[in-house]
Amino acid sequence: METIIPDDSTIKYLKEMEMKDIISLDNEKNTNNEDFEEEDFDFINNEYNSENNIKLEKNLKGNIKVSSEFSINCIYSINNLLLIACNEEIKIYDIKNNFEIYGTIKLSEPDKGILCMACSEIDNILYCLIGGEFSSIHVVDILSFDEITGYQLIGHKNKVYQIEIHPSIKEIILSAGKDCTVRLWNFKKPELLCIFGGPFSFESDVLCIDWNETGDFFVGSGVDCVVRIYQIDELIMKSVKSSLEKNSKEKTLLKSLPYYSCGNIHDNLIDCIKYNHNFIISKSVDGIIKEWKPFKDVTGKDSFFLINIFVFNTKQLILGIKFALFDNNIVIGNELGQIFLFDKNKTEMTNEVKEHPFFQNNYTQLISVDDKKKDILLKCVNYNPFYEIIFFGSDKGDVYIYNIQKD
């Protein structure tokens, strides 16, 4: 199955689908492209007309020194709090009070580092879900800093790489693991509701996952370089709703066959993926970020429209460099201490990609966190929308803080 690049006769069709959920379309709607009139596709080849030019300004505390010995594994900010995971502990800072230390969470998992975390606020309790080199998922009450007795989620057979909270049901989470599965949990109960894995499913480590806006689908990928989309179908949703009742006990479901599967999007393993409305943005370890749209062609085969490509400097293949997505911007770091800010509304062709009209490689800003050092690895990034701050974590134990400035 080859990558399909829309020709002129498909442009109107693609543009009309922009506001629709592509994976909910019936195959009957994917009619012959010759039925559509030609029209300029200004969604891709538009001039820069954003009202605000986004820039990053380093102020507040320029950086927080978390550790002189360990790398920053992951960062998560929610409300006024900034959580920074370093080795086996999480330090919590108060953003509102000039990043004063708020507390520390230490897990009883010797020599096993934290790789991911997510927070969910339910009934005035702020839960932190923590995954990593240990196979269980720890649930911690941030306000009391106590690990709730018996509140570990047991199921994964190996490392947990990512945890994602459902967009509307805060008790429901997804977790992605080295055991080639994605798991659906009601973490508050706790209860394992569904395992996405088995034949026709993930063939190796699942490194990245993300919910769509409504929580009806999720996308996942990893070491096998294949992007898969799963639907939270009627049977799974029934189990989810039943699990929210106090006295229910659900059997764990197994779902193997994905709704959508495509292995031609990236040439290298995929370690970061996010929904952007009806589009998907994914990154591979070779420094290439692609924005694309999944669809089923007239024969029912899974394919995609490639919308954009963003390339940032990287001298080697490094696993686990994440990007953050906010408004129409993508921000990411590299192993040279550089930060790239891409504006998806601005199109400027470069030598590497100008031969293809659907490719763009432009950043609105390129900055270095330390001009004297060229060997700082920036793997972690997190965006706090309330304060409009972006945080970058480095392998030197520092977290760099940047305000978003709008001209």
QUIZICOR-V960762 format. One record per pair of residues at least 6 apart in sequence whose C-alpha atoms are under 7 Angstrom apart, sorted by sequence separation. I is the first residue (numbers start at 1). J is the second residue. D is the distance in whole Angstrom. If there is no record, write none. Layout:
# QUIZICOR-V960762
i=I j=J d=D
i=I j=J d=D
This chain:
# QUIZICOR-V960762
i=76 j=82 d=6
i=77 j=83 d=6
i=84 j=90 d=5
i=85 j=91 d=7
i=93 j=99 d=5
i=94 j=100 d=5
i=120 j=126 d=6
i=121 j=127 d=6
i=131 j=137 d=5
i=140 j=146 d=6
i=141 j=147 d=7
i=166 j=172 d=5
i=176 j=182 d=5
i=185 j=191 d=6
i=186 j=192 d=6
i=211 j=217 d=6
i=212 j=218 d=6
i=221 j=227 d=5
i=242 j=248 d=6
i=243 j=249 d=7
i=274 j=280 d=6
i=275 j=281 d=6
i=283 j=289 d=4
i=296 j=302 d=5
i=297 j=303 d=7
i=324 j=330 d=6
i=325 j=331 d=7
i=333 j=339 d=4
i=353 j=359 d=6
i=383 j=389 d=6
i=384 j=390 d=6
i=393 j=399 d=4
i=76 j=83 d=5
i=83 j=90 d=6
i=84 j=91 d=5
i=93 j=100 d=5
i=94 j=101 d=6
i=119 j=126 d=7
i=120 j=127 d=5
i=130 j=137 d=6
i=131 j=138 d=7
i=140 j=147 d=5
i=165 j=172 d=6
i=166 j=173 d=6
i=175 j=182 d=6
i=176 j=183 d=7
i=185 j=192 d=5
i=186 j=193 d=7
i=211 j=218 d=4
i=220 j=227 d=6
i=221 j=228 d=6
i=243 j=250 d=6
i=274 j=281 d=5
i=282 j=289 d=6
i=283 j=290 d=6
i=295 j=302 d=6
i=296 j=303 d=6
i=323 j=330 d=7
i=324 j=331 d=5
i=332 j=339 d=6
i=333 j=340 d=6
i=353 j=360 d=6
i=383 j=390 d=5
i=392 j=399 d=5
i=393 j=400 d=7
i=75 j=83 d=6
i=76 j=84 d=7
i=83 j=91 d=6
i=84 j=92 d=6
i=93 j=101 d=4
i=94 j=102 d=6
i=119 j=127 d=5
i=120 j=128 d=7
i=129 j=137 d=6
i=130 j=138 d=5
i=139 j=147 d=6
i=140 j=148 d=6
i=165 j=173 d=4
i=174 j=182 d=7
i=175 j=183 d=5
i=184 j=192 d=6
i=185 j=193 d=5
i=210 j=218 d=5
i=211 j=219 d=7
i=220 j=228 d=5
i=273 j=281 d=6
i=274 j=282 d=6
i=281 j=289 d=7
i=282 j=290 d=5
i=295 j=303 d=6
i=323 j=331 d=6
i=324 j=332 d=7
i=332 j=340 d=5
i=382 j=390 d=6
i=383 j=391 d=6
i=391 j=399 d=6
i=392 j=400 d=5
i=75 j=84 d=5
i=83 j=92 d=5
i=92 j=101 d=6
i=93 j=102 d=5
i=119 j=128 d=4
i=129 j=138 d=6
i=130 j=139 d=7
i=139 j=148 d=7
i=164 j=173 d=6
i=165 j=174 d=7
i=174 j=183 d=6
i=175 j=184 d=7
i=184 j=193 d=5
i=209 j=218 d=7
i=210 j=219 d=5
i=219 j=228 d=6
i=220 j=229 d=6
i=273 j=282 d=4
i=281 j=290 d=6
i=282 j=291 d=7
i=294 j=303 d=6
i=295 j=304 d=5
i=323 j=332 d=5
i=331 j=340 d=6
i=332 j=341 d=7
i=381 j=390 d=7
i=382 j=391 d=5
i=391 j=400 d=6
i=392 j=401 d=7
i=74 j=84 d=6
i=75 j=85 d=6
i=82 j=92 d=6
i=83 j=93 d=7
i=92 j=102 d=5
i=118 j=128 d=6
i=119 j=129 d=6
i=129 j=139 d=5
i=163 j=173 d=7
i=164 j=174 d=5
i=174 j=184 d=5
i=184 j=194 d=5
i=209 j=219 d=5
i=210 j=220 d=7
i=219 j=229 d=4
i=272 j=282 d=6
i=273 j=283 d=6
i=281 j=291 d=4
i=294 j=304 d=4
i=322 j=332 d=7
i=331 j=341 d=5
i=381 j=391 d=5
i=382 j=392 d=7
i=391 j=401 d=5
i=74 j=85 d=5
i=81 j=92 d=7
i=82 j=93 d=5
i=92 j=103 d=5
i=117 j=128 d=7
i=118 j=129 d=5
i=128 j=139 d=6
i=129 j=140 d=7
i=163 j=174 d=6
i=164 j=175 d=7
i=173 j=184 d=6
i=174 j=185 d=6
i=183 j=194 d=6
i=184 j=195 d=6
i=209 j=220 d=4
i=218 j=229 d=6
i=219 j=230 d=6
i=239 j=250 d=7
i=272 j=283 d=5
i=280 j=291 d=6
i=281 j=292 d=6
i=293 j=304 d=5
i=294 j=305 d=7
i=330 j=341 d=6
i=331 j=342 d=6
i=349 j=360 d=5
i=350 j=361 d=6
i=381 j=392 d=5
i=390 j=401 d=6
i=391 j=402 d=7
i=73 j=85 d=6
i=81 j=93 d=6
i=82 j=94 d=6
i=91 j=103 d=6
i=92 j=104 d=6
i=117 j=129 d=5
i=118 j=130 d=7
i=127 j=139 d=7
i=128 j=140 d=5
i=139 j=151 d=6
i=163 j=175 d=4
i=173 j=185 d=5
i=183 j=195 d=5
i=208 j=220 d=6
i=209 j=221 d=7
i=217 j=229 d=7
i=218 j=230 d=6
i=271 j=283 d=6
i=279 j=291 d=7
i=280 j=292 d=5
i=292 j=304 d=7
i=293 j=305 d=5
i=329 j=341 d=7
i=330 j=342 d=5
i=348 j=360 d=6
i=349 j=361 d=6
i=380 j=392 d=6
i=381 j=393 d=6
i=389 j=401 d=7
i=390 j=402 d=5
i=72 j=85 d=6
i=73 j=86 d=6
i=81 j=94 d=5
i=82 j=95 d=6
i=91 j=104 d=5
i=117 j=130 d=4
i=127 j=140 d=6
i=128 j=141 d=6
i=138 j=151 d=7
i=139 j=152 d=6
i=162 j=175 d=6
i=163 j=176 d=7
i=172 j=185 d=6
i=173 j=186 d=7
i=182 j=195 d=6
i=183 j=196 d=6
i=208 j=221 d=6
i=217 j=230 d=6
i=218 j=231 d=7
i=270 j=283 d=6
i=271 j=284 d=6
i=279 j=292 d=6
i=280 j=293 d=6
i=292 j=305 d=6
i=293 j=306 d=7
i=329 j=342 d=6
i=330 j=343 d=7
i=347 j=360 d=6
i=348 j=361 d=7
i=380 j=393 d=5
i=389 j=402 d=6
i=390 j=403 d=6
i=72 j=86 d=5
i=73 j=87 d=7
i=80 j=94 d=6
i=81 j=95 d=6
i=90 j=104 d=6
i=91 j=105 d=6
i=116 j=130 d=6
i=117 j=131 d=6
i=127 j=141 d=5
i=128 j=142 d=6
i=138 j=152 d=5
i=162 j=176 d=5
i=172 j=186 d=5
i=173 j=187 d=7
i=181 j=195 d=7
i=182 j=196 d=5
i=206 j=220 d=7
i=207 j=221 d=6
i=208 j=222 d=6
i=217 j=231 d=4
i=270 j=284 d=4
i=271 j=285 d=7
i=279 j=293 d=5
i=292 j=306 d=4
i=329 j=343 d=5
i=348 j=362 d=6
i=378 j=392 d=6
i=379 j=393 d=6
i=389 j=403 d=5
i=71 j=86 d=6
i=80 j=95 d=5
i=90 j=105 d=5
i=116 j=131 d=5
i=126 j=141 d=6
i=127 j=142 d=6
i=137 j=152 d=5
i=138 j=153 d=7
i=160 j=175 d=7
i=161 j=176 d=6
i=171 j=186 d=5
i=172 j=187 d=6
i=181 j=196 d=6
i=182 j=197 d=7
i=206 j=221 d=6
i=207 j=222 d=5
i=216 j=231 d=6
i=217 j=232 d=6
i=269 j=284 d=6
i=270 j=285 d=6
i=291 j=306 d=6
i=292 j=307 d=5
i=328 j=343 d=6
i=329 j=344 d=6
i=347 j=362 d=7
i=378 j=393 d=6
i=379 j=394 d=6
i=388 j=403 d=6
i=389 j=404 d=6
i=70 j=86 d=6
i=80 j=96 d=6
i=89 j=105 d=6
i=90 j=106 d=7
i=114 j=130 d=7
i=115 j=131 d=6
i=116 j=132 d=6
i=125 j=141 d=7
i=126 j=142 d=6
i=136 j=152 d=6
i=137 j=153 d=5
i=160 j=176 d=6
i=161 j=177 d=5
i=171 j=187 d=6
i=181 j=197 d=5
i=206 j=222 d=5
i=216 j=232 d=5
i=268 j=284 d=6
i=269 j=285 d=6
i=291 j=307 d=5
i=292 j=308 d=7
i=328 j=344 d=5
i=378 j=394 d=5
i=388 j=404 d=6
i=70 j=87 d=6
i=89 j=106 d=5
i=114 j=131 d=6
i=115 j=132 d=4
i=126 j=143 d=7
i=136 j=153 d=5
i=137 j=154 d=7
i=160 j=177 d=4
i=171 j=188 d=6
i=180 j=197 d=7
i=205 j=222 d=6
i=206 j=223 d=7
i=268 j=285 d=6
i=291 j=308 d=5
i=328 j=345 d=7
i=377 j=394 d=5
i=378 j=395 d=7
i=88 j=106 d=7
i=89 j=107 d=6
i=114 j=132 d=4
i=115 j=133 d=7
i=136 j=154 d=5
i=159 j=177 d=6
i=160 j=178 d=6
i=205 j=223 d=6
i=266 j=284 d=7
i=268 j=286 d=7
i=290 j=308 d=6
i=291 j=309 d=6
i=376 j=394 d=6
i=377 j=395 d=5
i=88 j=107 d=6
i=113 j=132 d=6
i=114 j=133 d=6
i=136 j=155 d=7
i=158 j=177 d=7
i=159 j=178 d=5
i=204 j=223 d=6
i=290 j=309 d=4
i=376 j=395 d=7
i=113 j=133 d=6
i=136 j=156 d=6
i=158 j=178 d=6
i=204 j=224 d=6
i=289 j=309 d=6
i=290 j=310 d=6
i=314 j=334 d=6
i=342 j=362 d=6
i=343 j=363 d=6
i=376 j=396 d=7
i=112 j=133 d=5
i=135 j=156 d=5
i=156 j=177 d=7
i=158 j=179 d=6
i=181 j=202 d=7
i=203 j=224 d=6
i=288 j=309 d=7
i=289 j=310 d=5
i=313 j=334 d=7
i=314 j=335 d=7
i=342 j=363 d=4
i=343 j=364 d=6
i=112 j=134 d=6
i=135 j=157 d=6
i=157 j=179 d=6
i=180 j=202 d=5
i=288 j=310 d=6
i=289 j=311 d=6
i=341 j=363 d=5
i=342 j=364 d=6
i=10 j=33 d=5
i=13 j=36 d=6
i=135 j=158 d=5
i=156 j=179 d=7
i=180 j=203 d=6
i=288 j=311 d=5
i=340 j=363 d=6
i=341 j=364 d=6
i=9 j=33 d=6
i=12 j=36 d=6
i=88 j=112 d=6
i=134 j=158 d=7
i=135 j=159 d=5
i=180 j=204 d=5
i=287 j=311 d=6
i=288 j=312 d=7
i=341 j=365 d=5
i=9 j=34 d=6
i=12 j=37 d=6
i=88 j=113 d=5
i=134 j=159 d=6
i=135 j=160 d=6
i=180 j=205 d=5
i=181 j=206 d=7
i=287 j=312 d=6
i=340 j=365 d=6
i=341 j=366 d=7
i=10 j=36 d=7
i=12 j=38 d=6
i=87 j=113 d=5
i=88 j=114 d=6
i=133 j=159 d=5
i=179 j=205 d=6
i=180 j=206 d=6
i=287 j=313 d=7
i=340 j=366 d=5
i=9 j=36 d=6
i=11 j=38 d=7
i=12 j=39 d=6
i=87 j=114 d=6
i=132 j=159 d=5
i=133 j=160 d=7
i=178 j=205 d=4
i=287 j=314 d=6
i=339 j=366 d=6
i=9 j=37 d=6
i=11 j=39 d=6
i=132 j=160 d=5
i=177 j=205 d=6
i=178 j=206 d=6
i=230 j=258 d=5
i=231 j=259 d=6
i=312 j=340 d=7
i=338 j=366 d=7
i=339 j=367 d=5
i=9 j=38 d=5
i=85 j=114 d=6
i=131 j=160 d=5
i=132 j=161 d=6
i=177 j=206 d=5
i=229 j=258 d=6
i=230 j=259 d=5
i=338 j=367 d=6
i=339 j=368 d=6
i=8 j=38 d=6
i=11 j=41 d=6
i=131 j=161 d=7
i=176 j=206 d=5
i=177 j=207 d=7
i=228 j=258 d=6
i=229 j=259 d=6
i=230 j=260 d=7
i=338 j=368 d=4
i=176 j=207 d=6
i=229 j=260 d=5
i=286 j=317 d=5
i=337 j=368 d=6
i=338 j=369 d=6
i=176 j=208 d=7
i=228 j=260 d=5
i=229 j=261 d=7
i=285 j=317 d=5
i=337 j=369 d=6
i=176 j=209 d=7
i=228 j=261 d=4
i=285 j=318 d=6
i=337 j=370 d=7
i=227 j=261 d=6
i=228 j=262 d=7
i=285 j=319 d=6
i=226 j=261 d=7
i=227 j=262 d=5
i=226 j=262 d=6
i=227 j=263 d=6
i=153 j=190 d=7
i=226 j=263 d=4
i=337 j=374 d=6
i=225 j=263 d=6
i=336 j=374 d=5
i=337 j=375 d=6
i=336 j=375 d=5
i=337 j=376 d=4
i=105 j=145 d=6
i=262 j=302 d=6
i=335 j=375 d=6
i=336 j=376 d=5
i=337 j=377 d=6
i=73 j=114 d=7
i=74 j=115 d=6
i=225 j=266 d=7
i=261 j=302 d=6
i=262 j=303 d=7
i=335 j=376 d=6
i=336 j=377 d=6
i=337 j=378 d=6
i=73 j=115 d=6
i=74 j=116 d=6
i=76 j=118 d=7
i=260 j=302 d=6
i=335 j=377 d=4
i=225 j=268 d=6
i=334 j=377 d=6
i=335 j=378 d=6
i=225 j=269 d=5
i=334 j=378 d=5
i=116 j=161 d=6
i=118 j=163 d=6
i=120 j=165 d=7
i=162 j=207 d=7
i=166 j=211 d=7
i=224 j=269 d=6
i=225 j=270 d=6
i=333 j=378 d=5
i=334 j=379 d=7
i=115 j=161 d=6
i=116 j=162 d=5
i=117 j=163 d=6
i=118 j=164 d=7
i=161 j=207 d=6
i=162 j=208 d=6
i=164 j=210 d=7
i=167 j=213 d=6
i=193 j=239 d=7
i=223 j=269 d=5
i=333 j=379 d=7
i=116 j=163 d=7
i=162 j=209 d=7
i=167 j=214 d=7
i=222 j=269 d=6
i=223 j=270 d=6
i=122 j=170 d=7
i=167 j=215 d=6
i=222 j=270 d=5
i=271 j=319 d=7
i=166 j=215 d=6
i=221 j=270 d=6
i=222 j=271 d=6
i=271 j=320 d=6
i=120 j=170 d=6
i=272 j=322 d=6
i=308 j=358 d=6
i=309 j=359 d=5
i=310 j=360 d=6
i=311 j=361 d=6
i=307 j=358 d=6
i=308 j=359 d=5
i=309 j=360 d=5
i=310 j=361 d=5
i=308 j=360 d=6
i=309 j=361 d=6
i=310 j=362 d=7
i=201 j=256 d=5
i=200 j=256 d=6
i=201 j=257 d=6
i=193 j=250 d=7
i=199 j=256 d=6
i=200 j=257 d=6
i=201 j=258 d=7
i=322 j=379 d=6
i=324 j=381 d=6
i=193 j=251 d=7
i=194 j=252 d=5
i=195 j=253 d=6
i=196 j=254 d=6
i=197 j=255 d=6
i=198 j=256 d=5
i=321 j=379 d=4
i=322 j=380 d=6
i=323 j=381 d=6
i=324 j=382 d=6
i=193 j=252 d=5
i=194 j=253 d=4
i=195 j=254 d=5
i=196 j=255 d=5
i=197 j=256 d=5
i=320 j=379 d=6
i=321 j=380 d=7
i=322 j=381 d=6
i=324 j=383 d=7
i=192 j=252 d=6
i=193 j=253 d=6
i=194 j=254 d=6
i=195 j=255 d=6
i=196 j=256 d=6
i=208 j=271 d=6
i=210 j=273 d=7
i=212 j=275 d=6
i=207 j=271 d=5
i=208 j=272 d=5
i=209 j=273 d=6
i=210 j=274 d=5
i=211 j=275 d=7
i=213 j=277 d=7
i=208 j=273 d=6
i=210 j=275 d=7
i=22 j=278 d=7
i=21 j=278 d=6
i=3 j=264 d=7
i=2 j=264 d=7
i=44 j=307 d=7
i=30 j=297 d=6
i=31 j=298 d=7
i=30 j=298 d=6
i=27 j=296 d=7
i=23 j=294 d=7
i=27 j=298 d=6
i=22 j=294 d=7
i=23 j=295 d=6
i=22 j=295 d=6
i=27 j=300 d=6
i=50 j=345 d=7
i=48 j=345 d=6
i=48 j=346 d=5
i=6 j=305 d=7
i=47 j=346 d=6
i=48 j=347 d=7
i=3 j=303 d=7
i=4 j=304 d=6
i=5 j=305 d=6
i=47 j=347 d=7
i=3 j=304 d=7
i=4 j=305 d=6
i=5 j=306 d=6
i=45 j=347 d=7
i=75 j=380 d=6
i=77 j=382 d=7
i=74 j=380 d=5
i=75 j=381 d=7
i=76 j=382 d=6
i=78 j=384 d=7
i=73 j=380 d=7
i=75 j=382 d=6
i=77 j=384 d=6
i=55 j=365 d=7
i=44 j=358 d=7
i=72 j=393 d=5
i=72 j=394 d=6
i=71 j=394 d=6
i=72 j=395 d=6
i=71 j=395 d=4
i=71 j=396 d=6
i=72 j=397 d=5
i=70 j=396 d=7
i=71 j=397 d=5
i=70 j=397 d=6
i=68 j=396 d=7
i=69 j=397 d=7
i=68 j=397 d=6
i=67 j=397 d=5
i=66 j=397 d=5
i=67 j=398 d=7
i=65 j=397 d=6
i=66 j=398 d=6
i=65 j=398 d=5
i=64 j=398 d=6
i=65 j=399 d=7
i=63 j=398 d=6
i=64 j=399 d=5
i=63 j=399 d=5
i=64 j=400 d=7
i=63 j=400 d=4
i=62 j=400 d=6
i=63 j=401 d=6
i=62 j=401 d=6
i=61 j=401 d=7
i=58 j=401 d=6
i=59 j=402 d=6
i=58 j=402 d=4
i=59 j=403 d=7
i=57 j=402 d=5
i=58 j=403 d=6
i=56 j=402 d=6
i=57 j=403 d=5
i=56 j=403 d=6
i=57 j=404 d=6
i=56 j=404 d=5
i=57 j=405 d=6
i=55 j=404 d=6
i=56 j=405 d=6
i=54 j=404 d=7
i=55 j=405 d=5
i=54 j=405 d=6
i=55 j=406 d=6
i=54 j=406 d=5
i=53 j=406 d=5
i=54 j=407 d=7
i=52 j=406 d=5
i=53 j=407 d=5
i=52 j=407 d=5
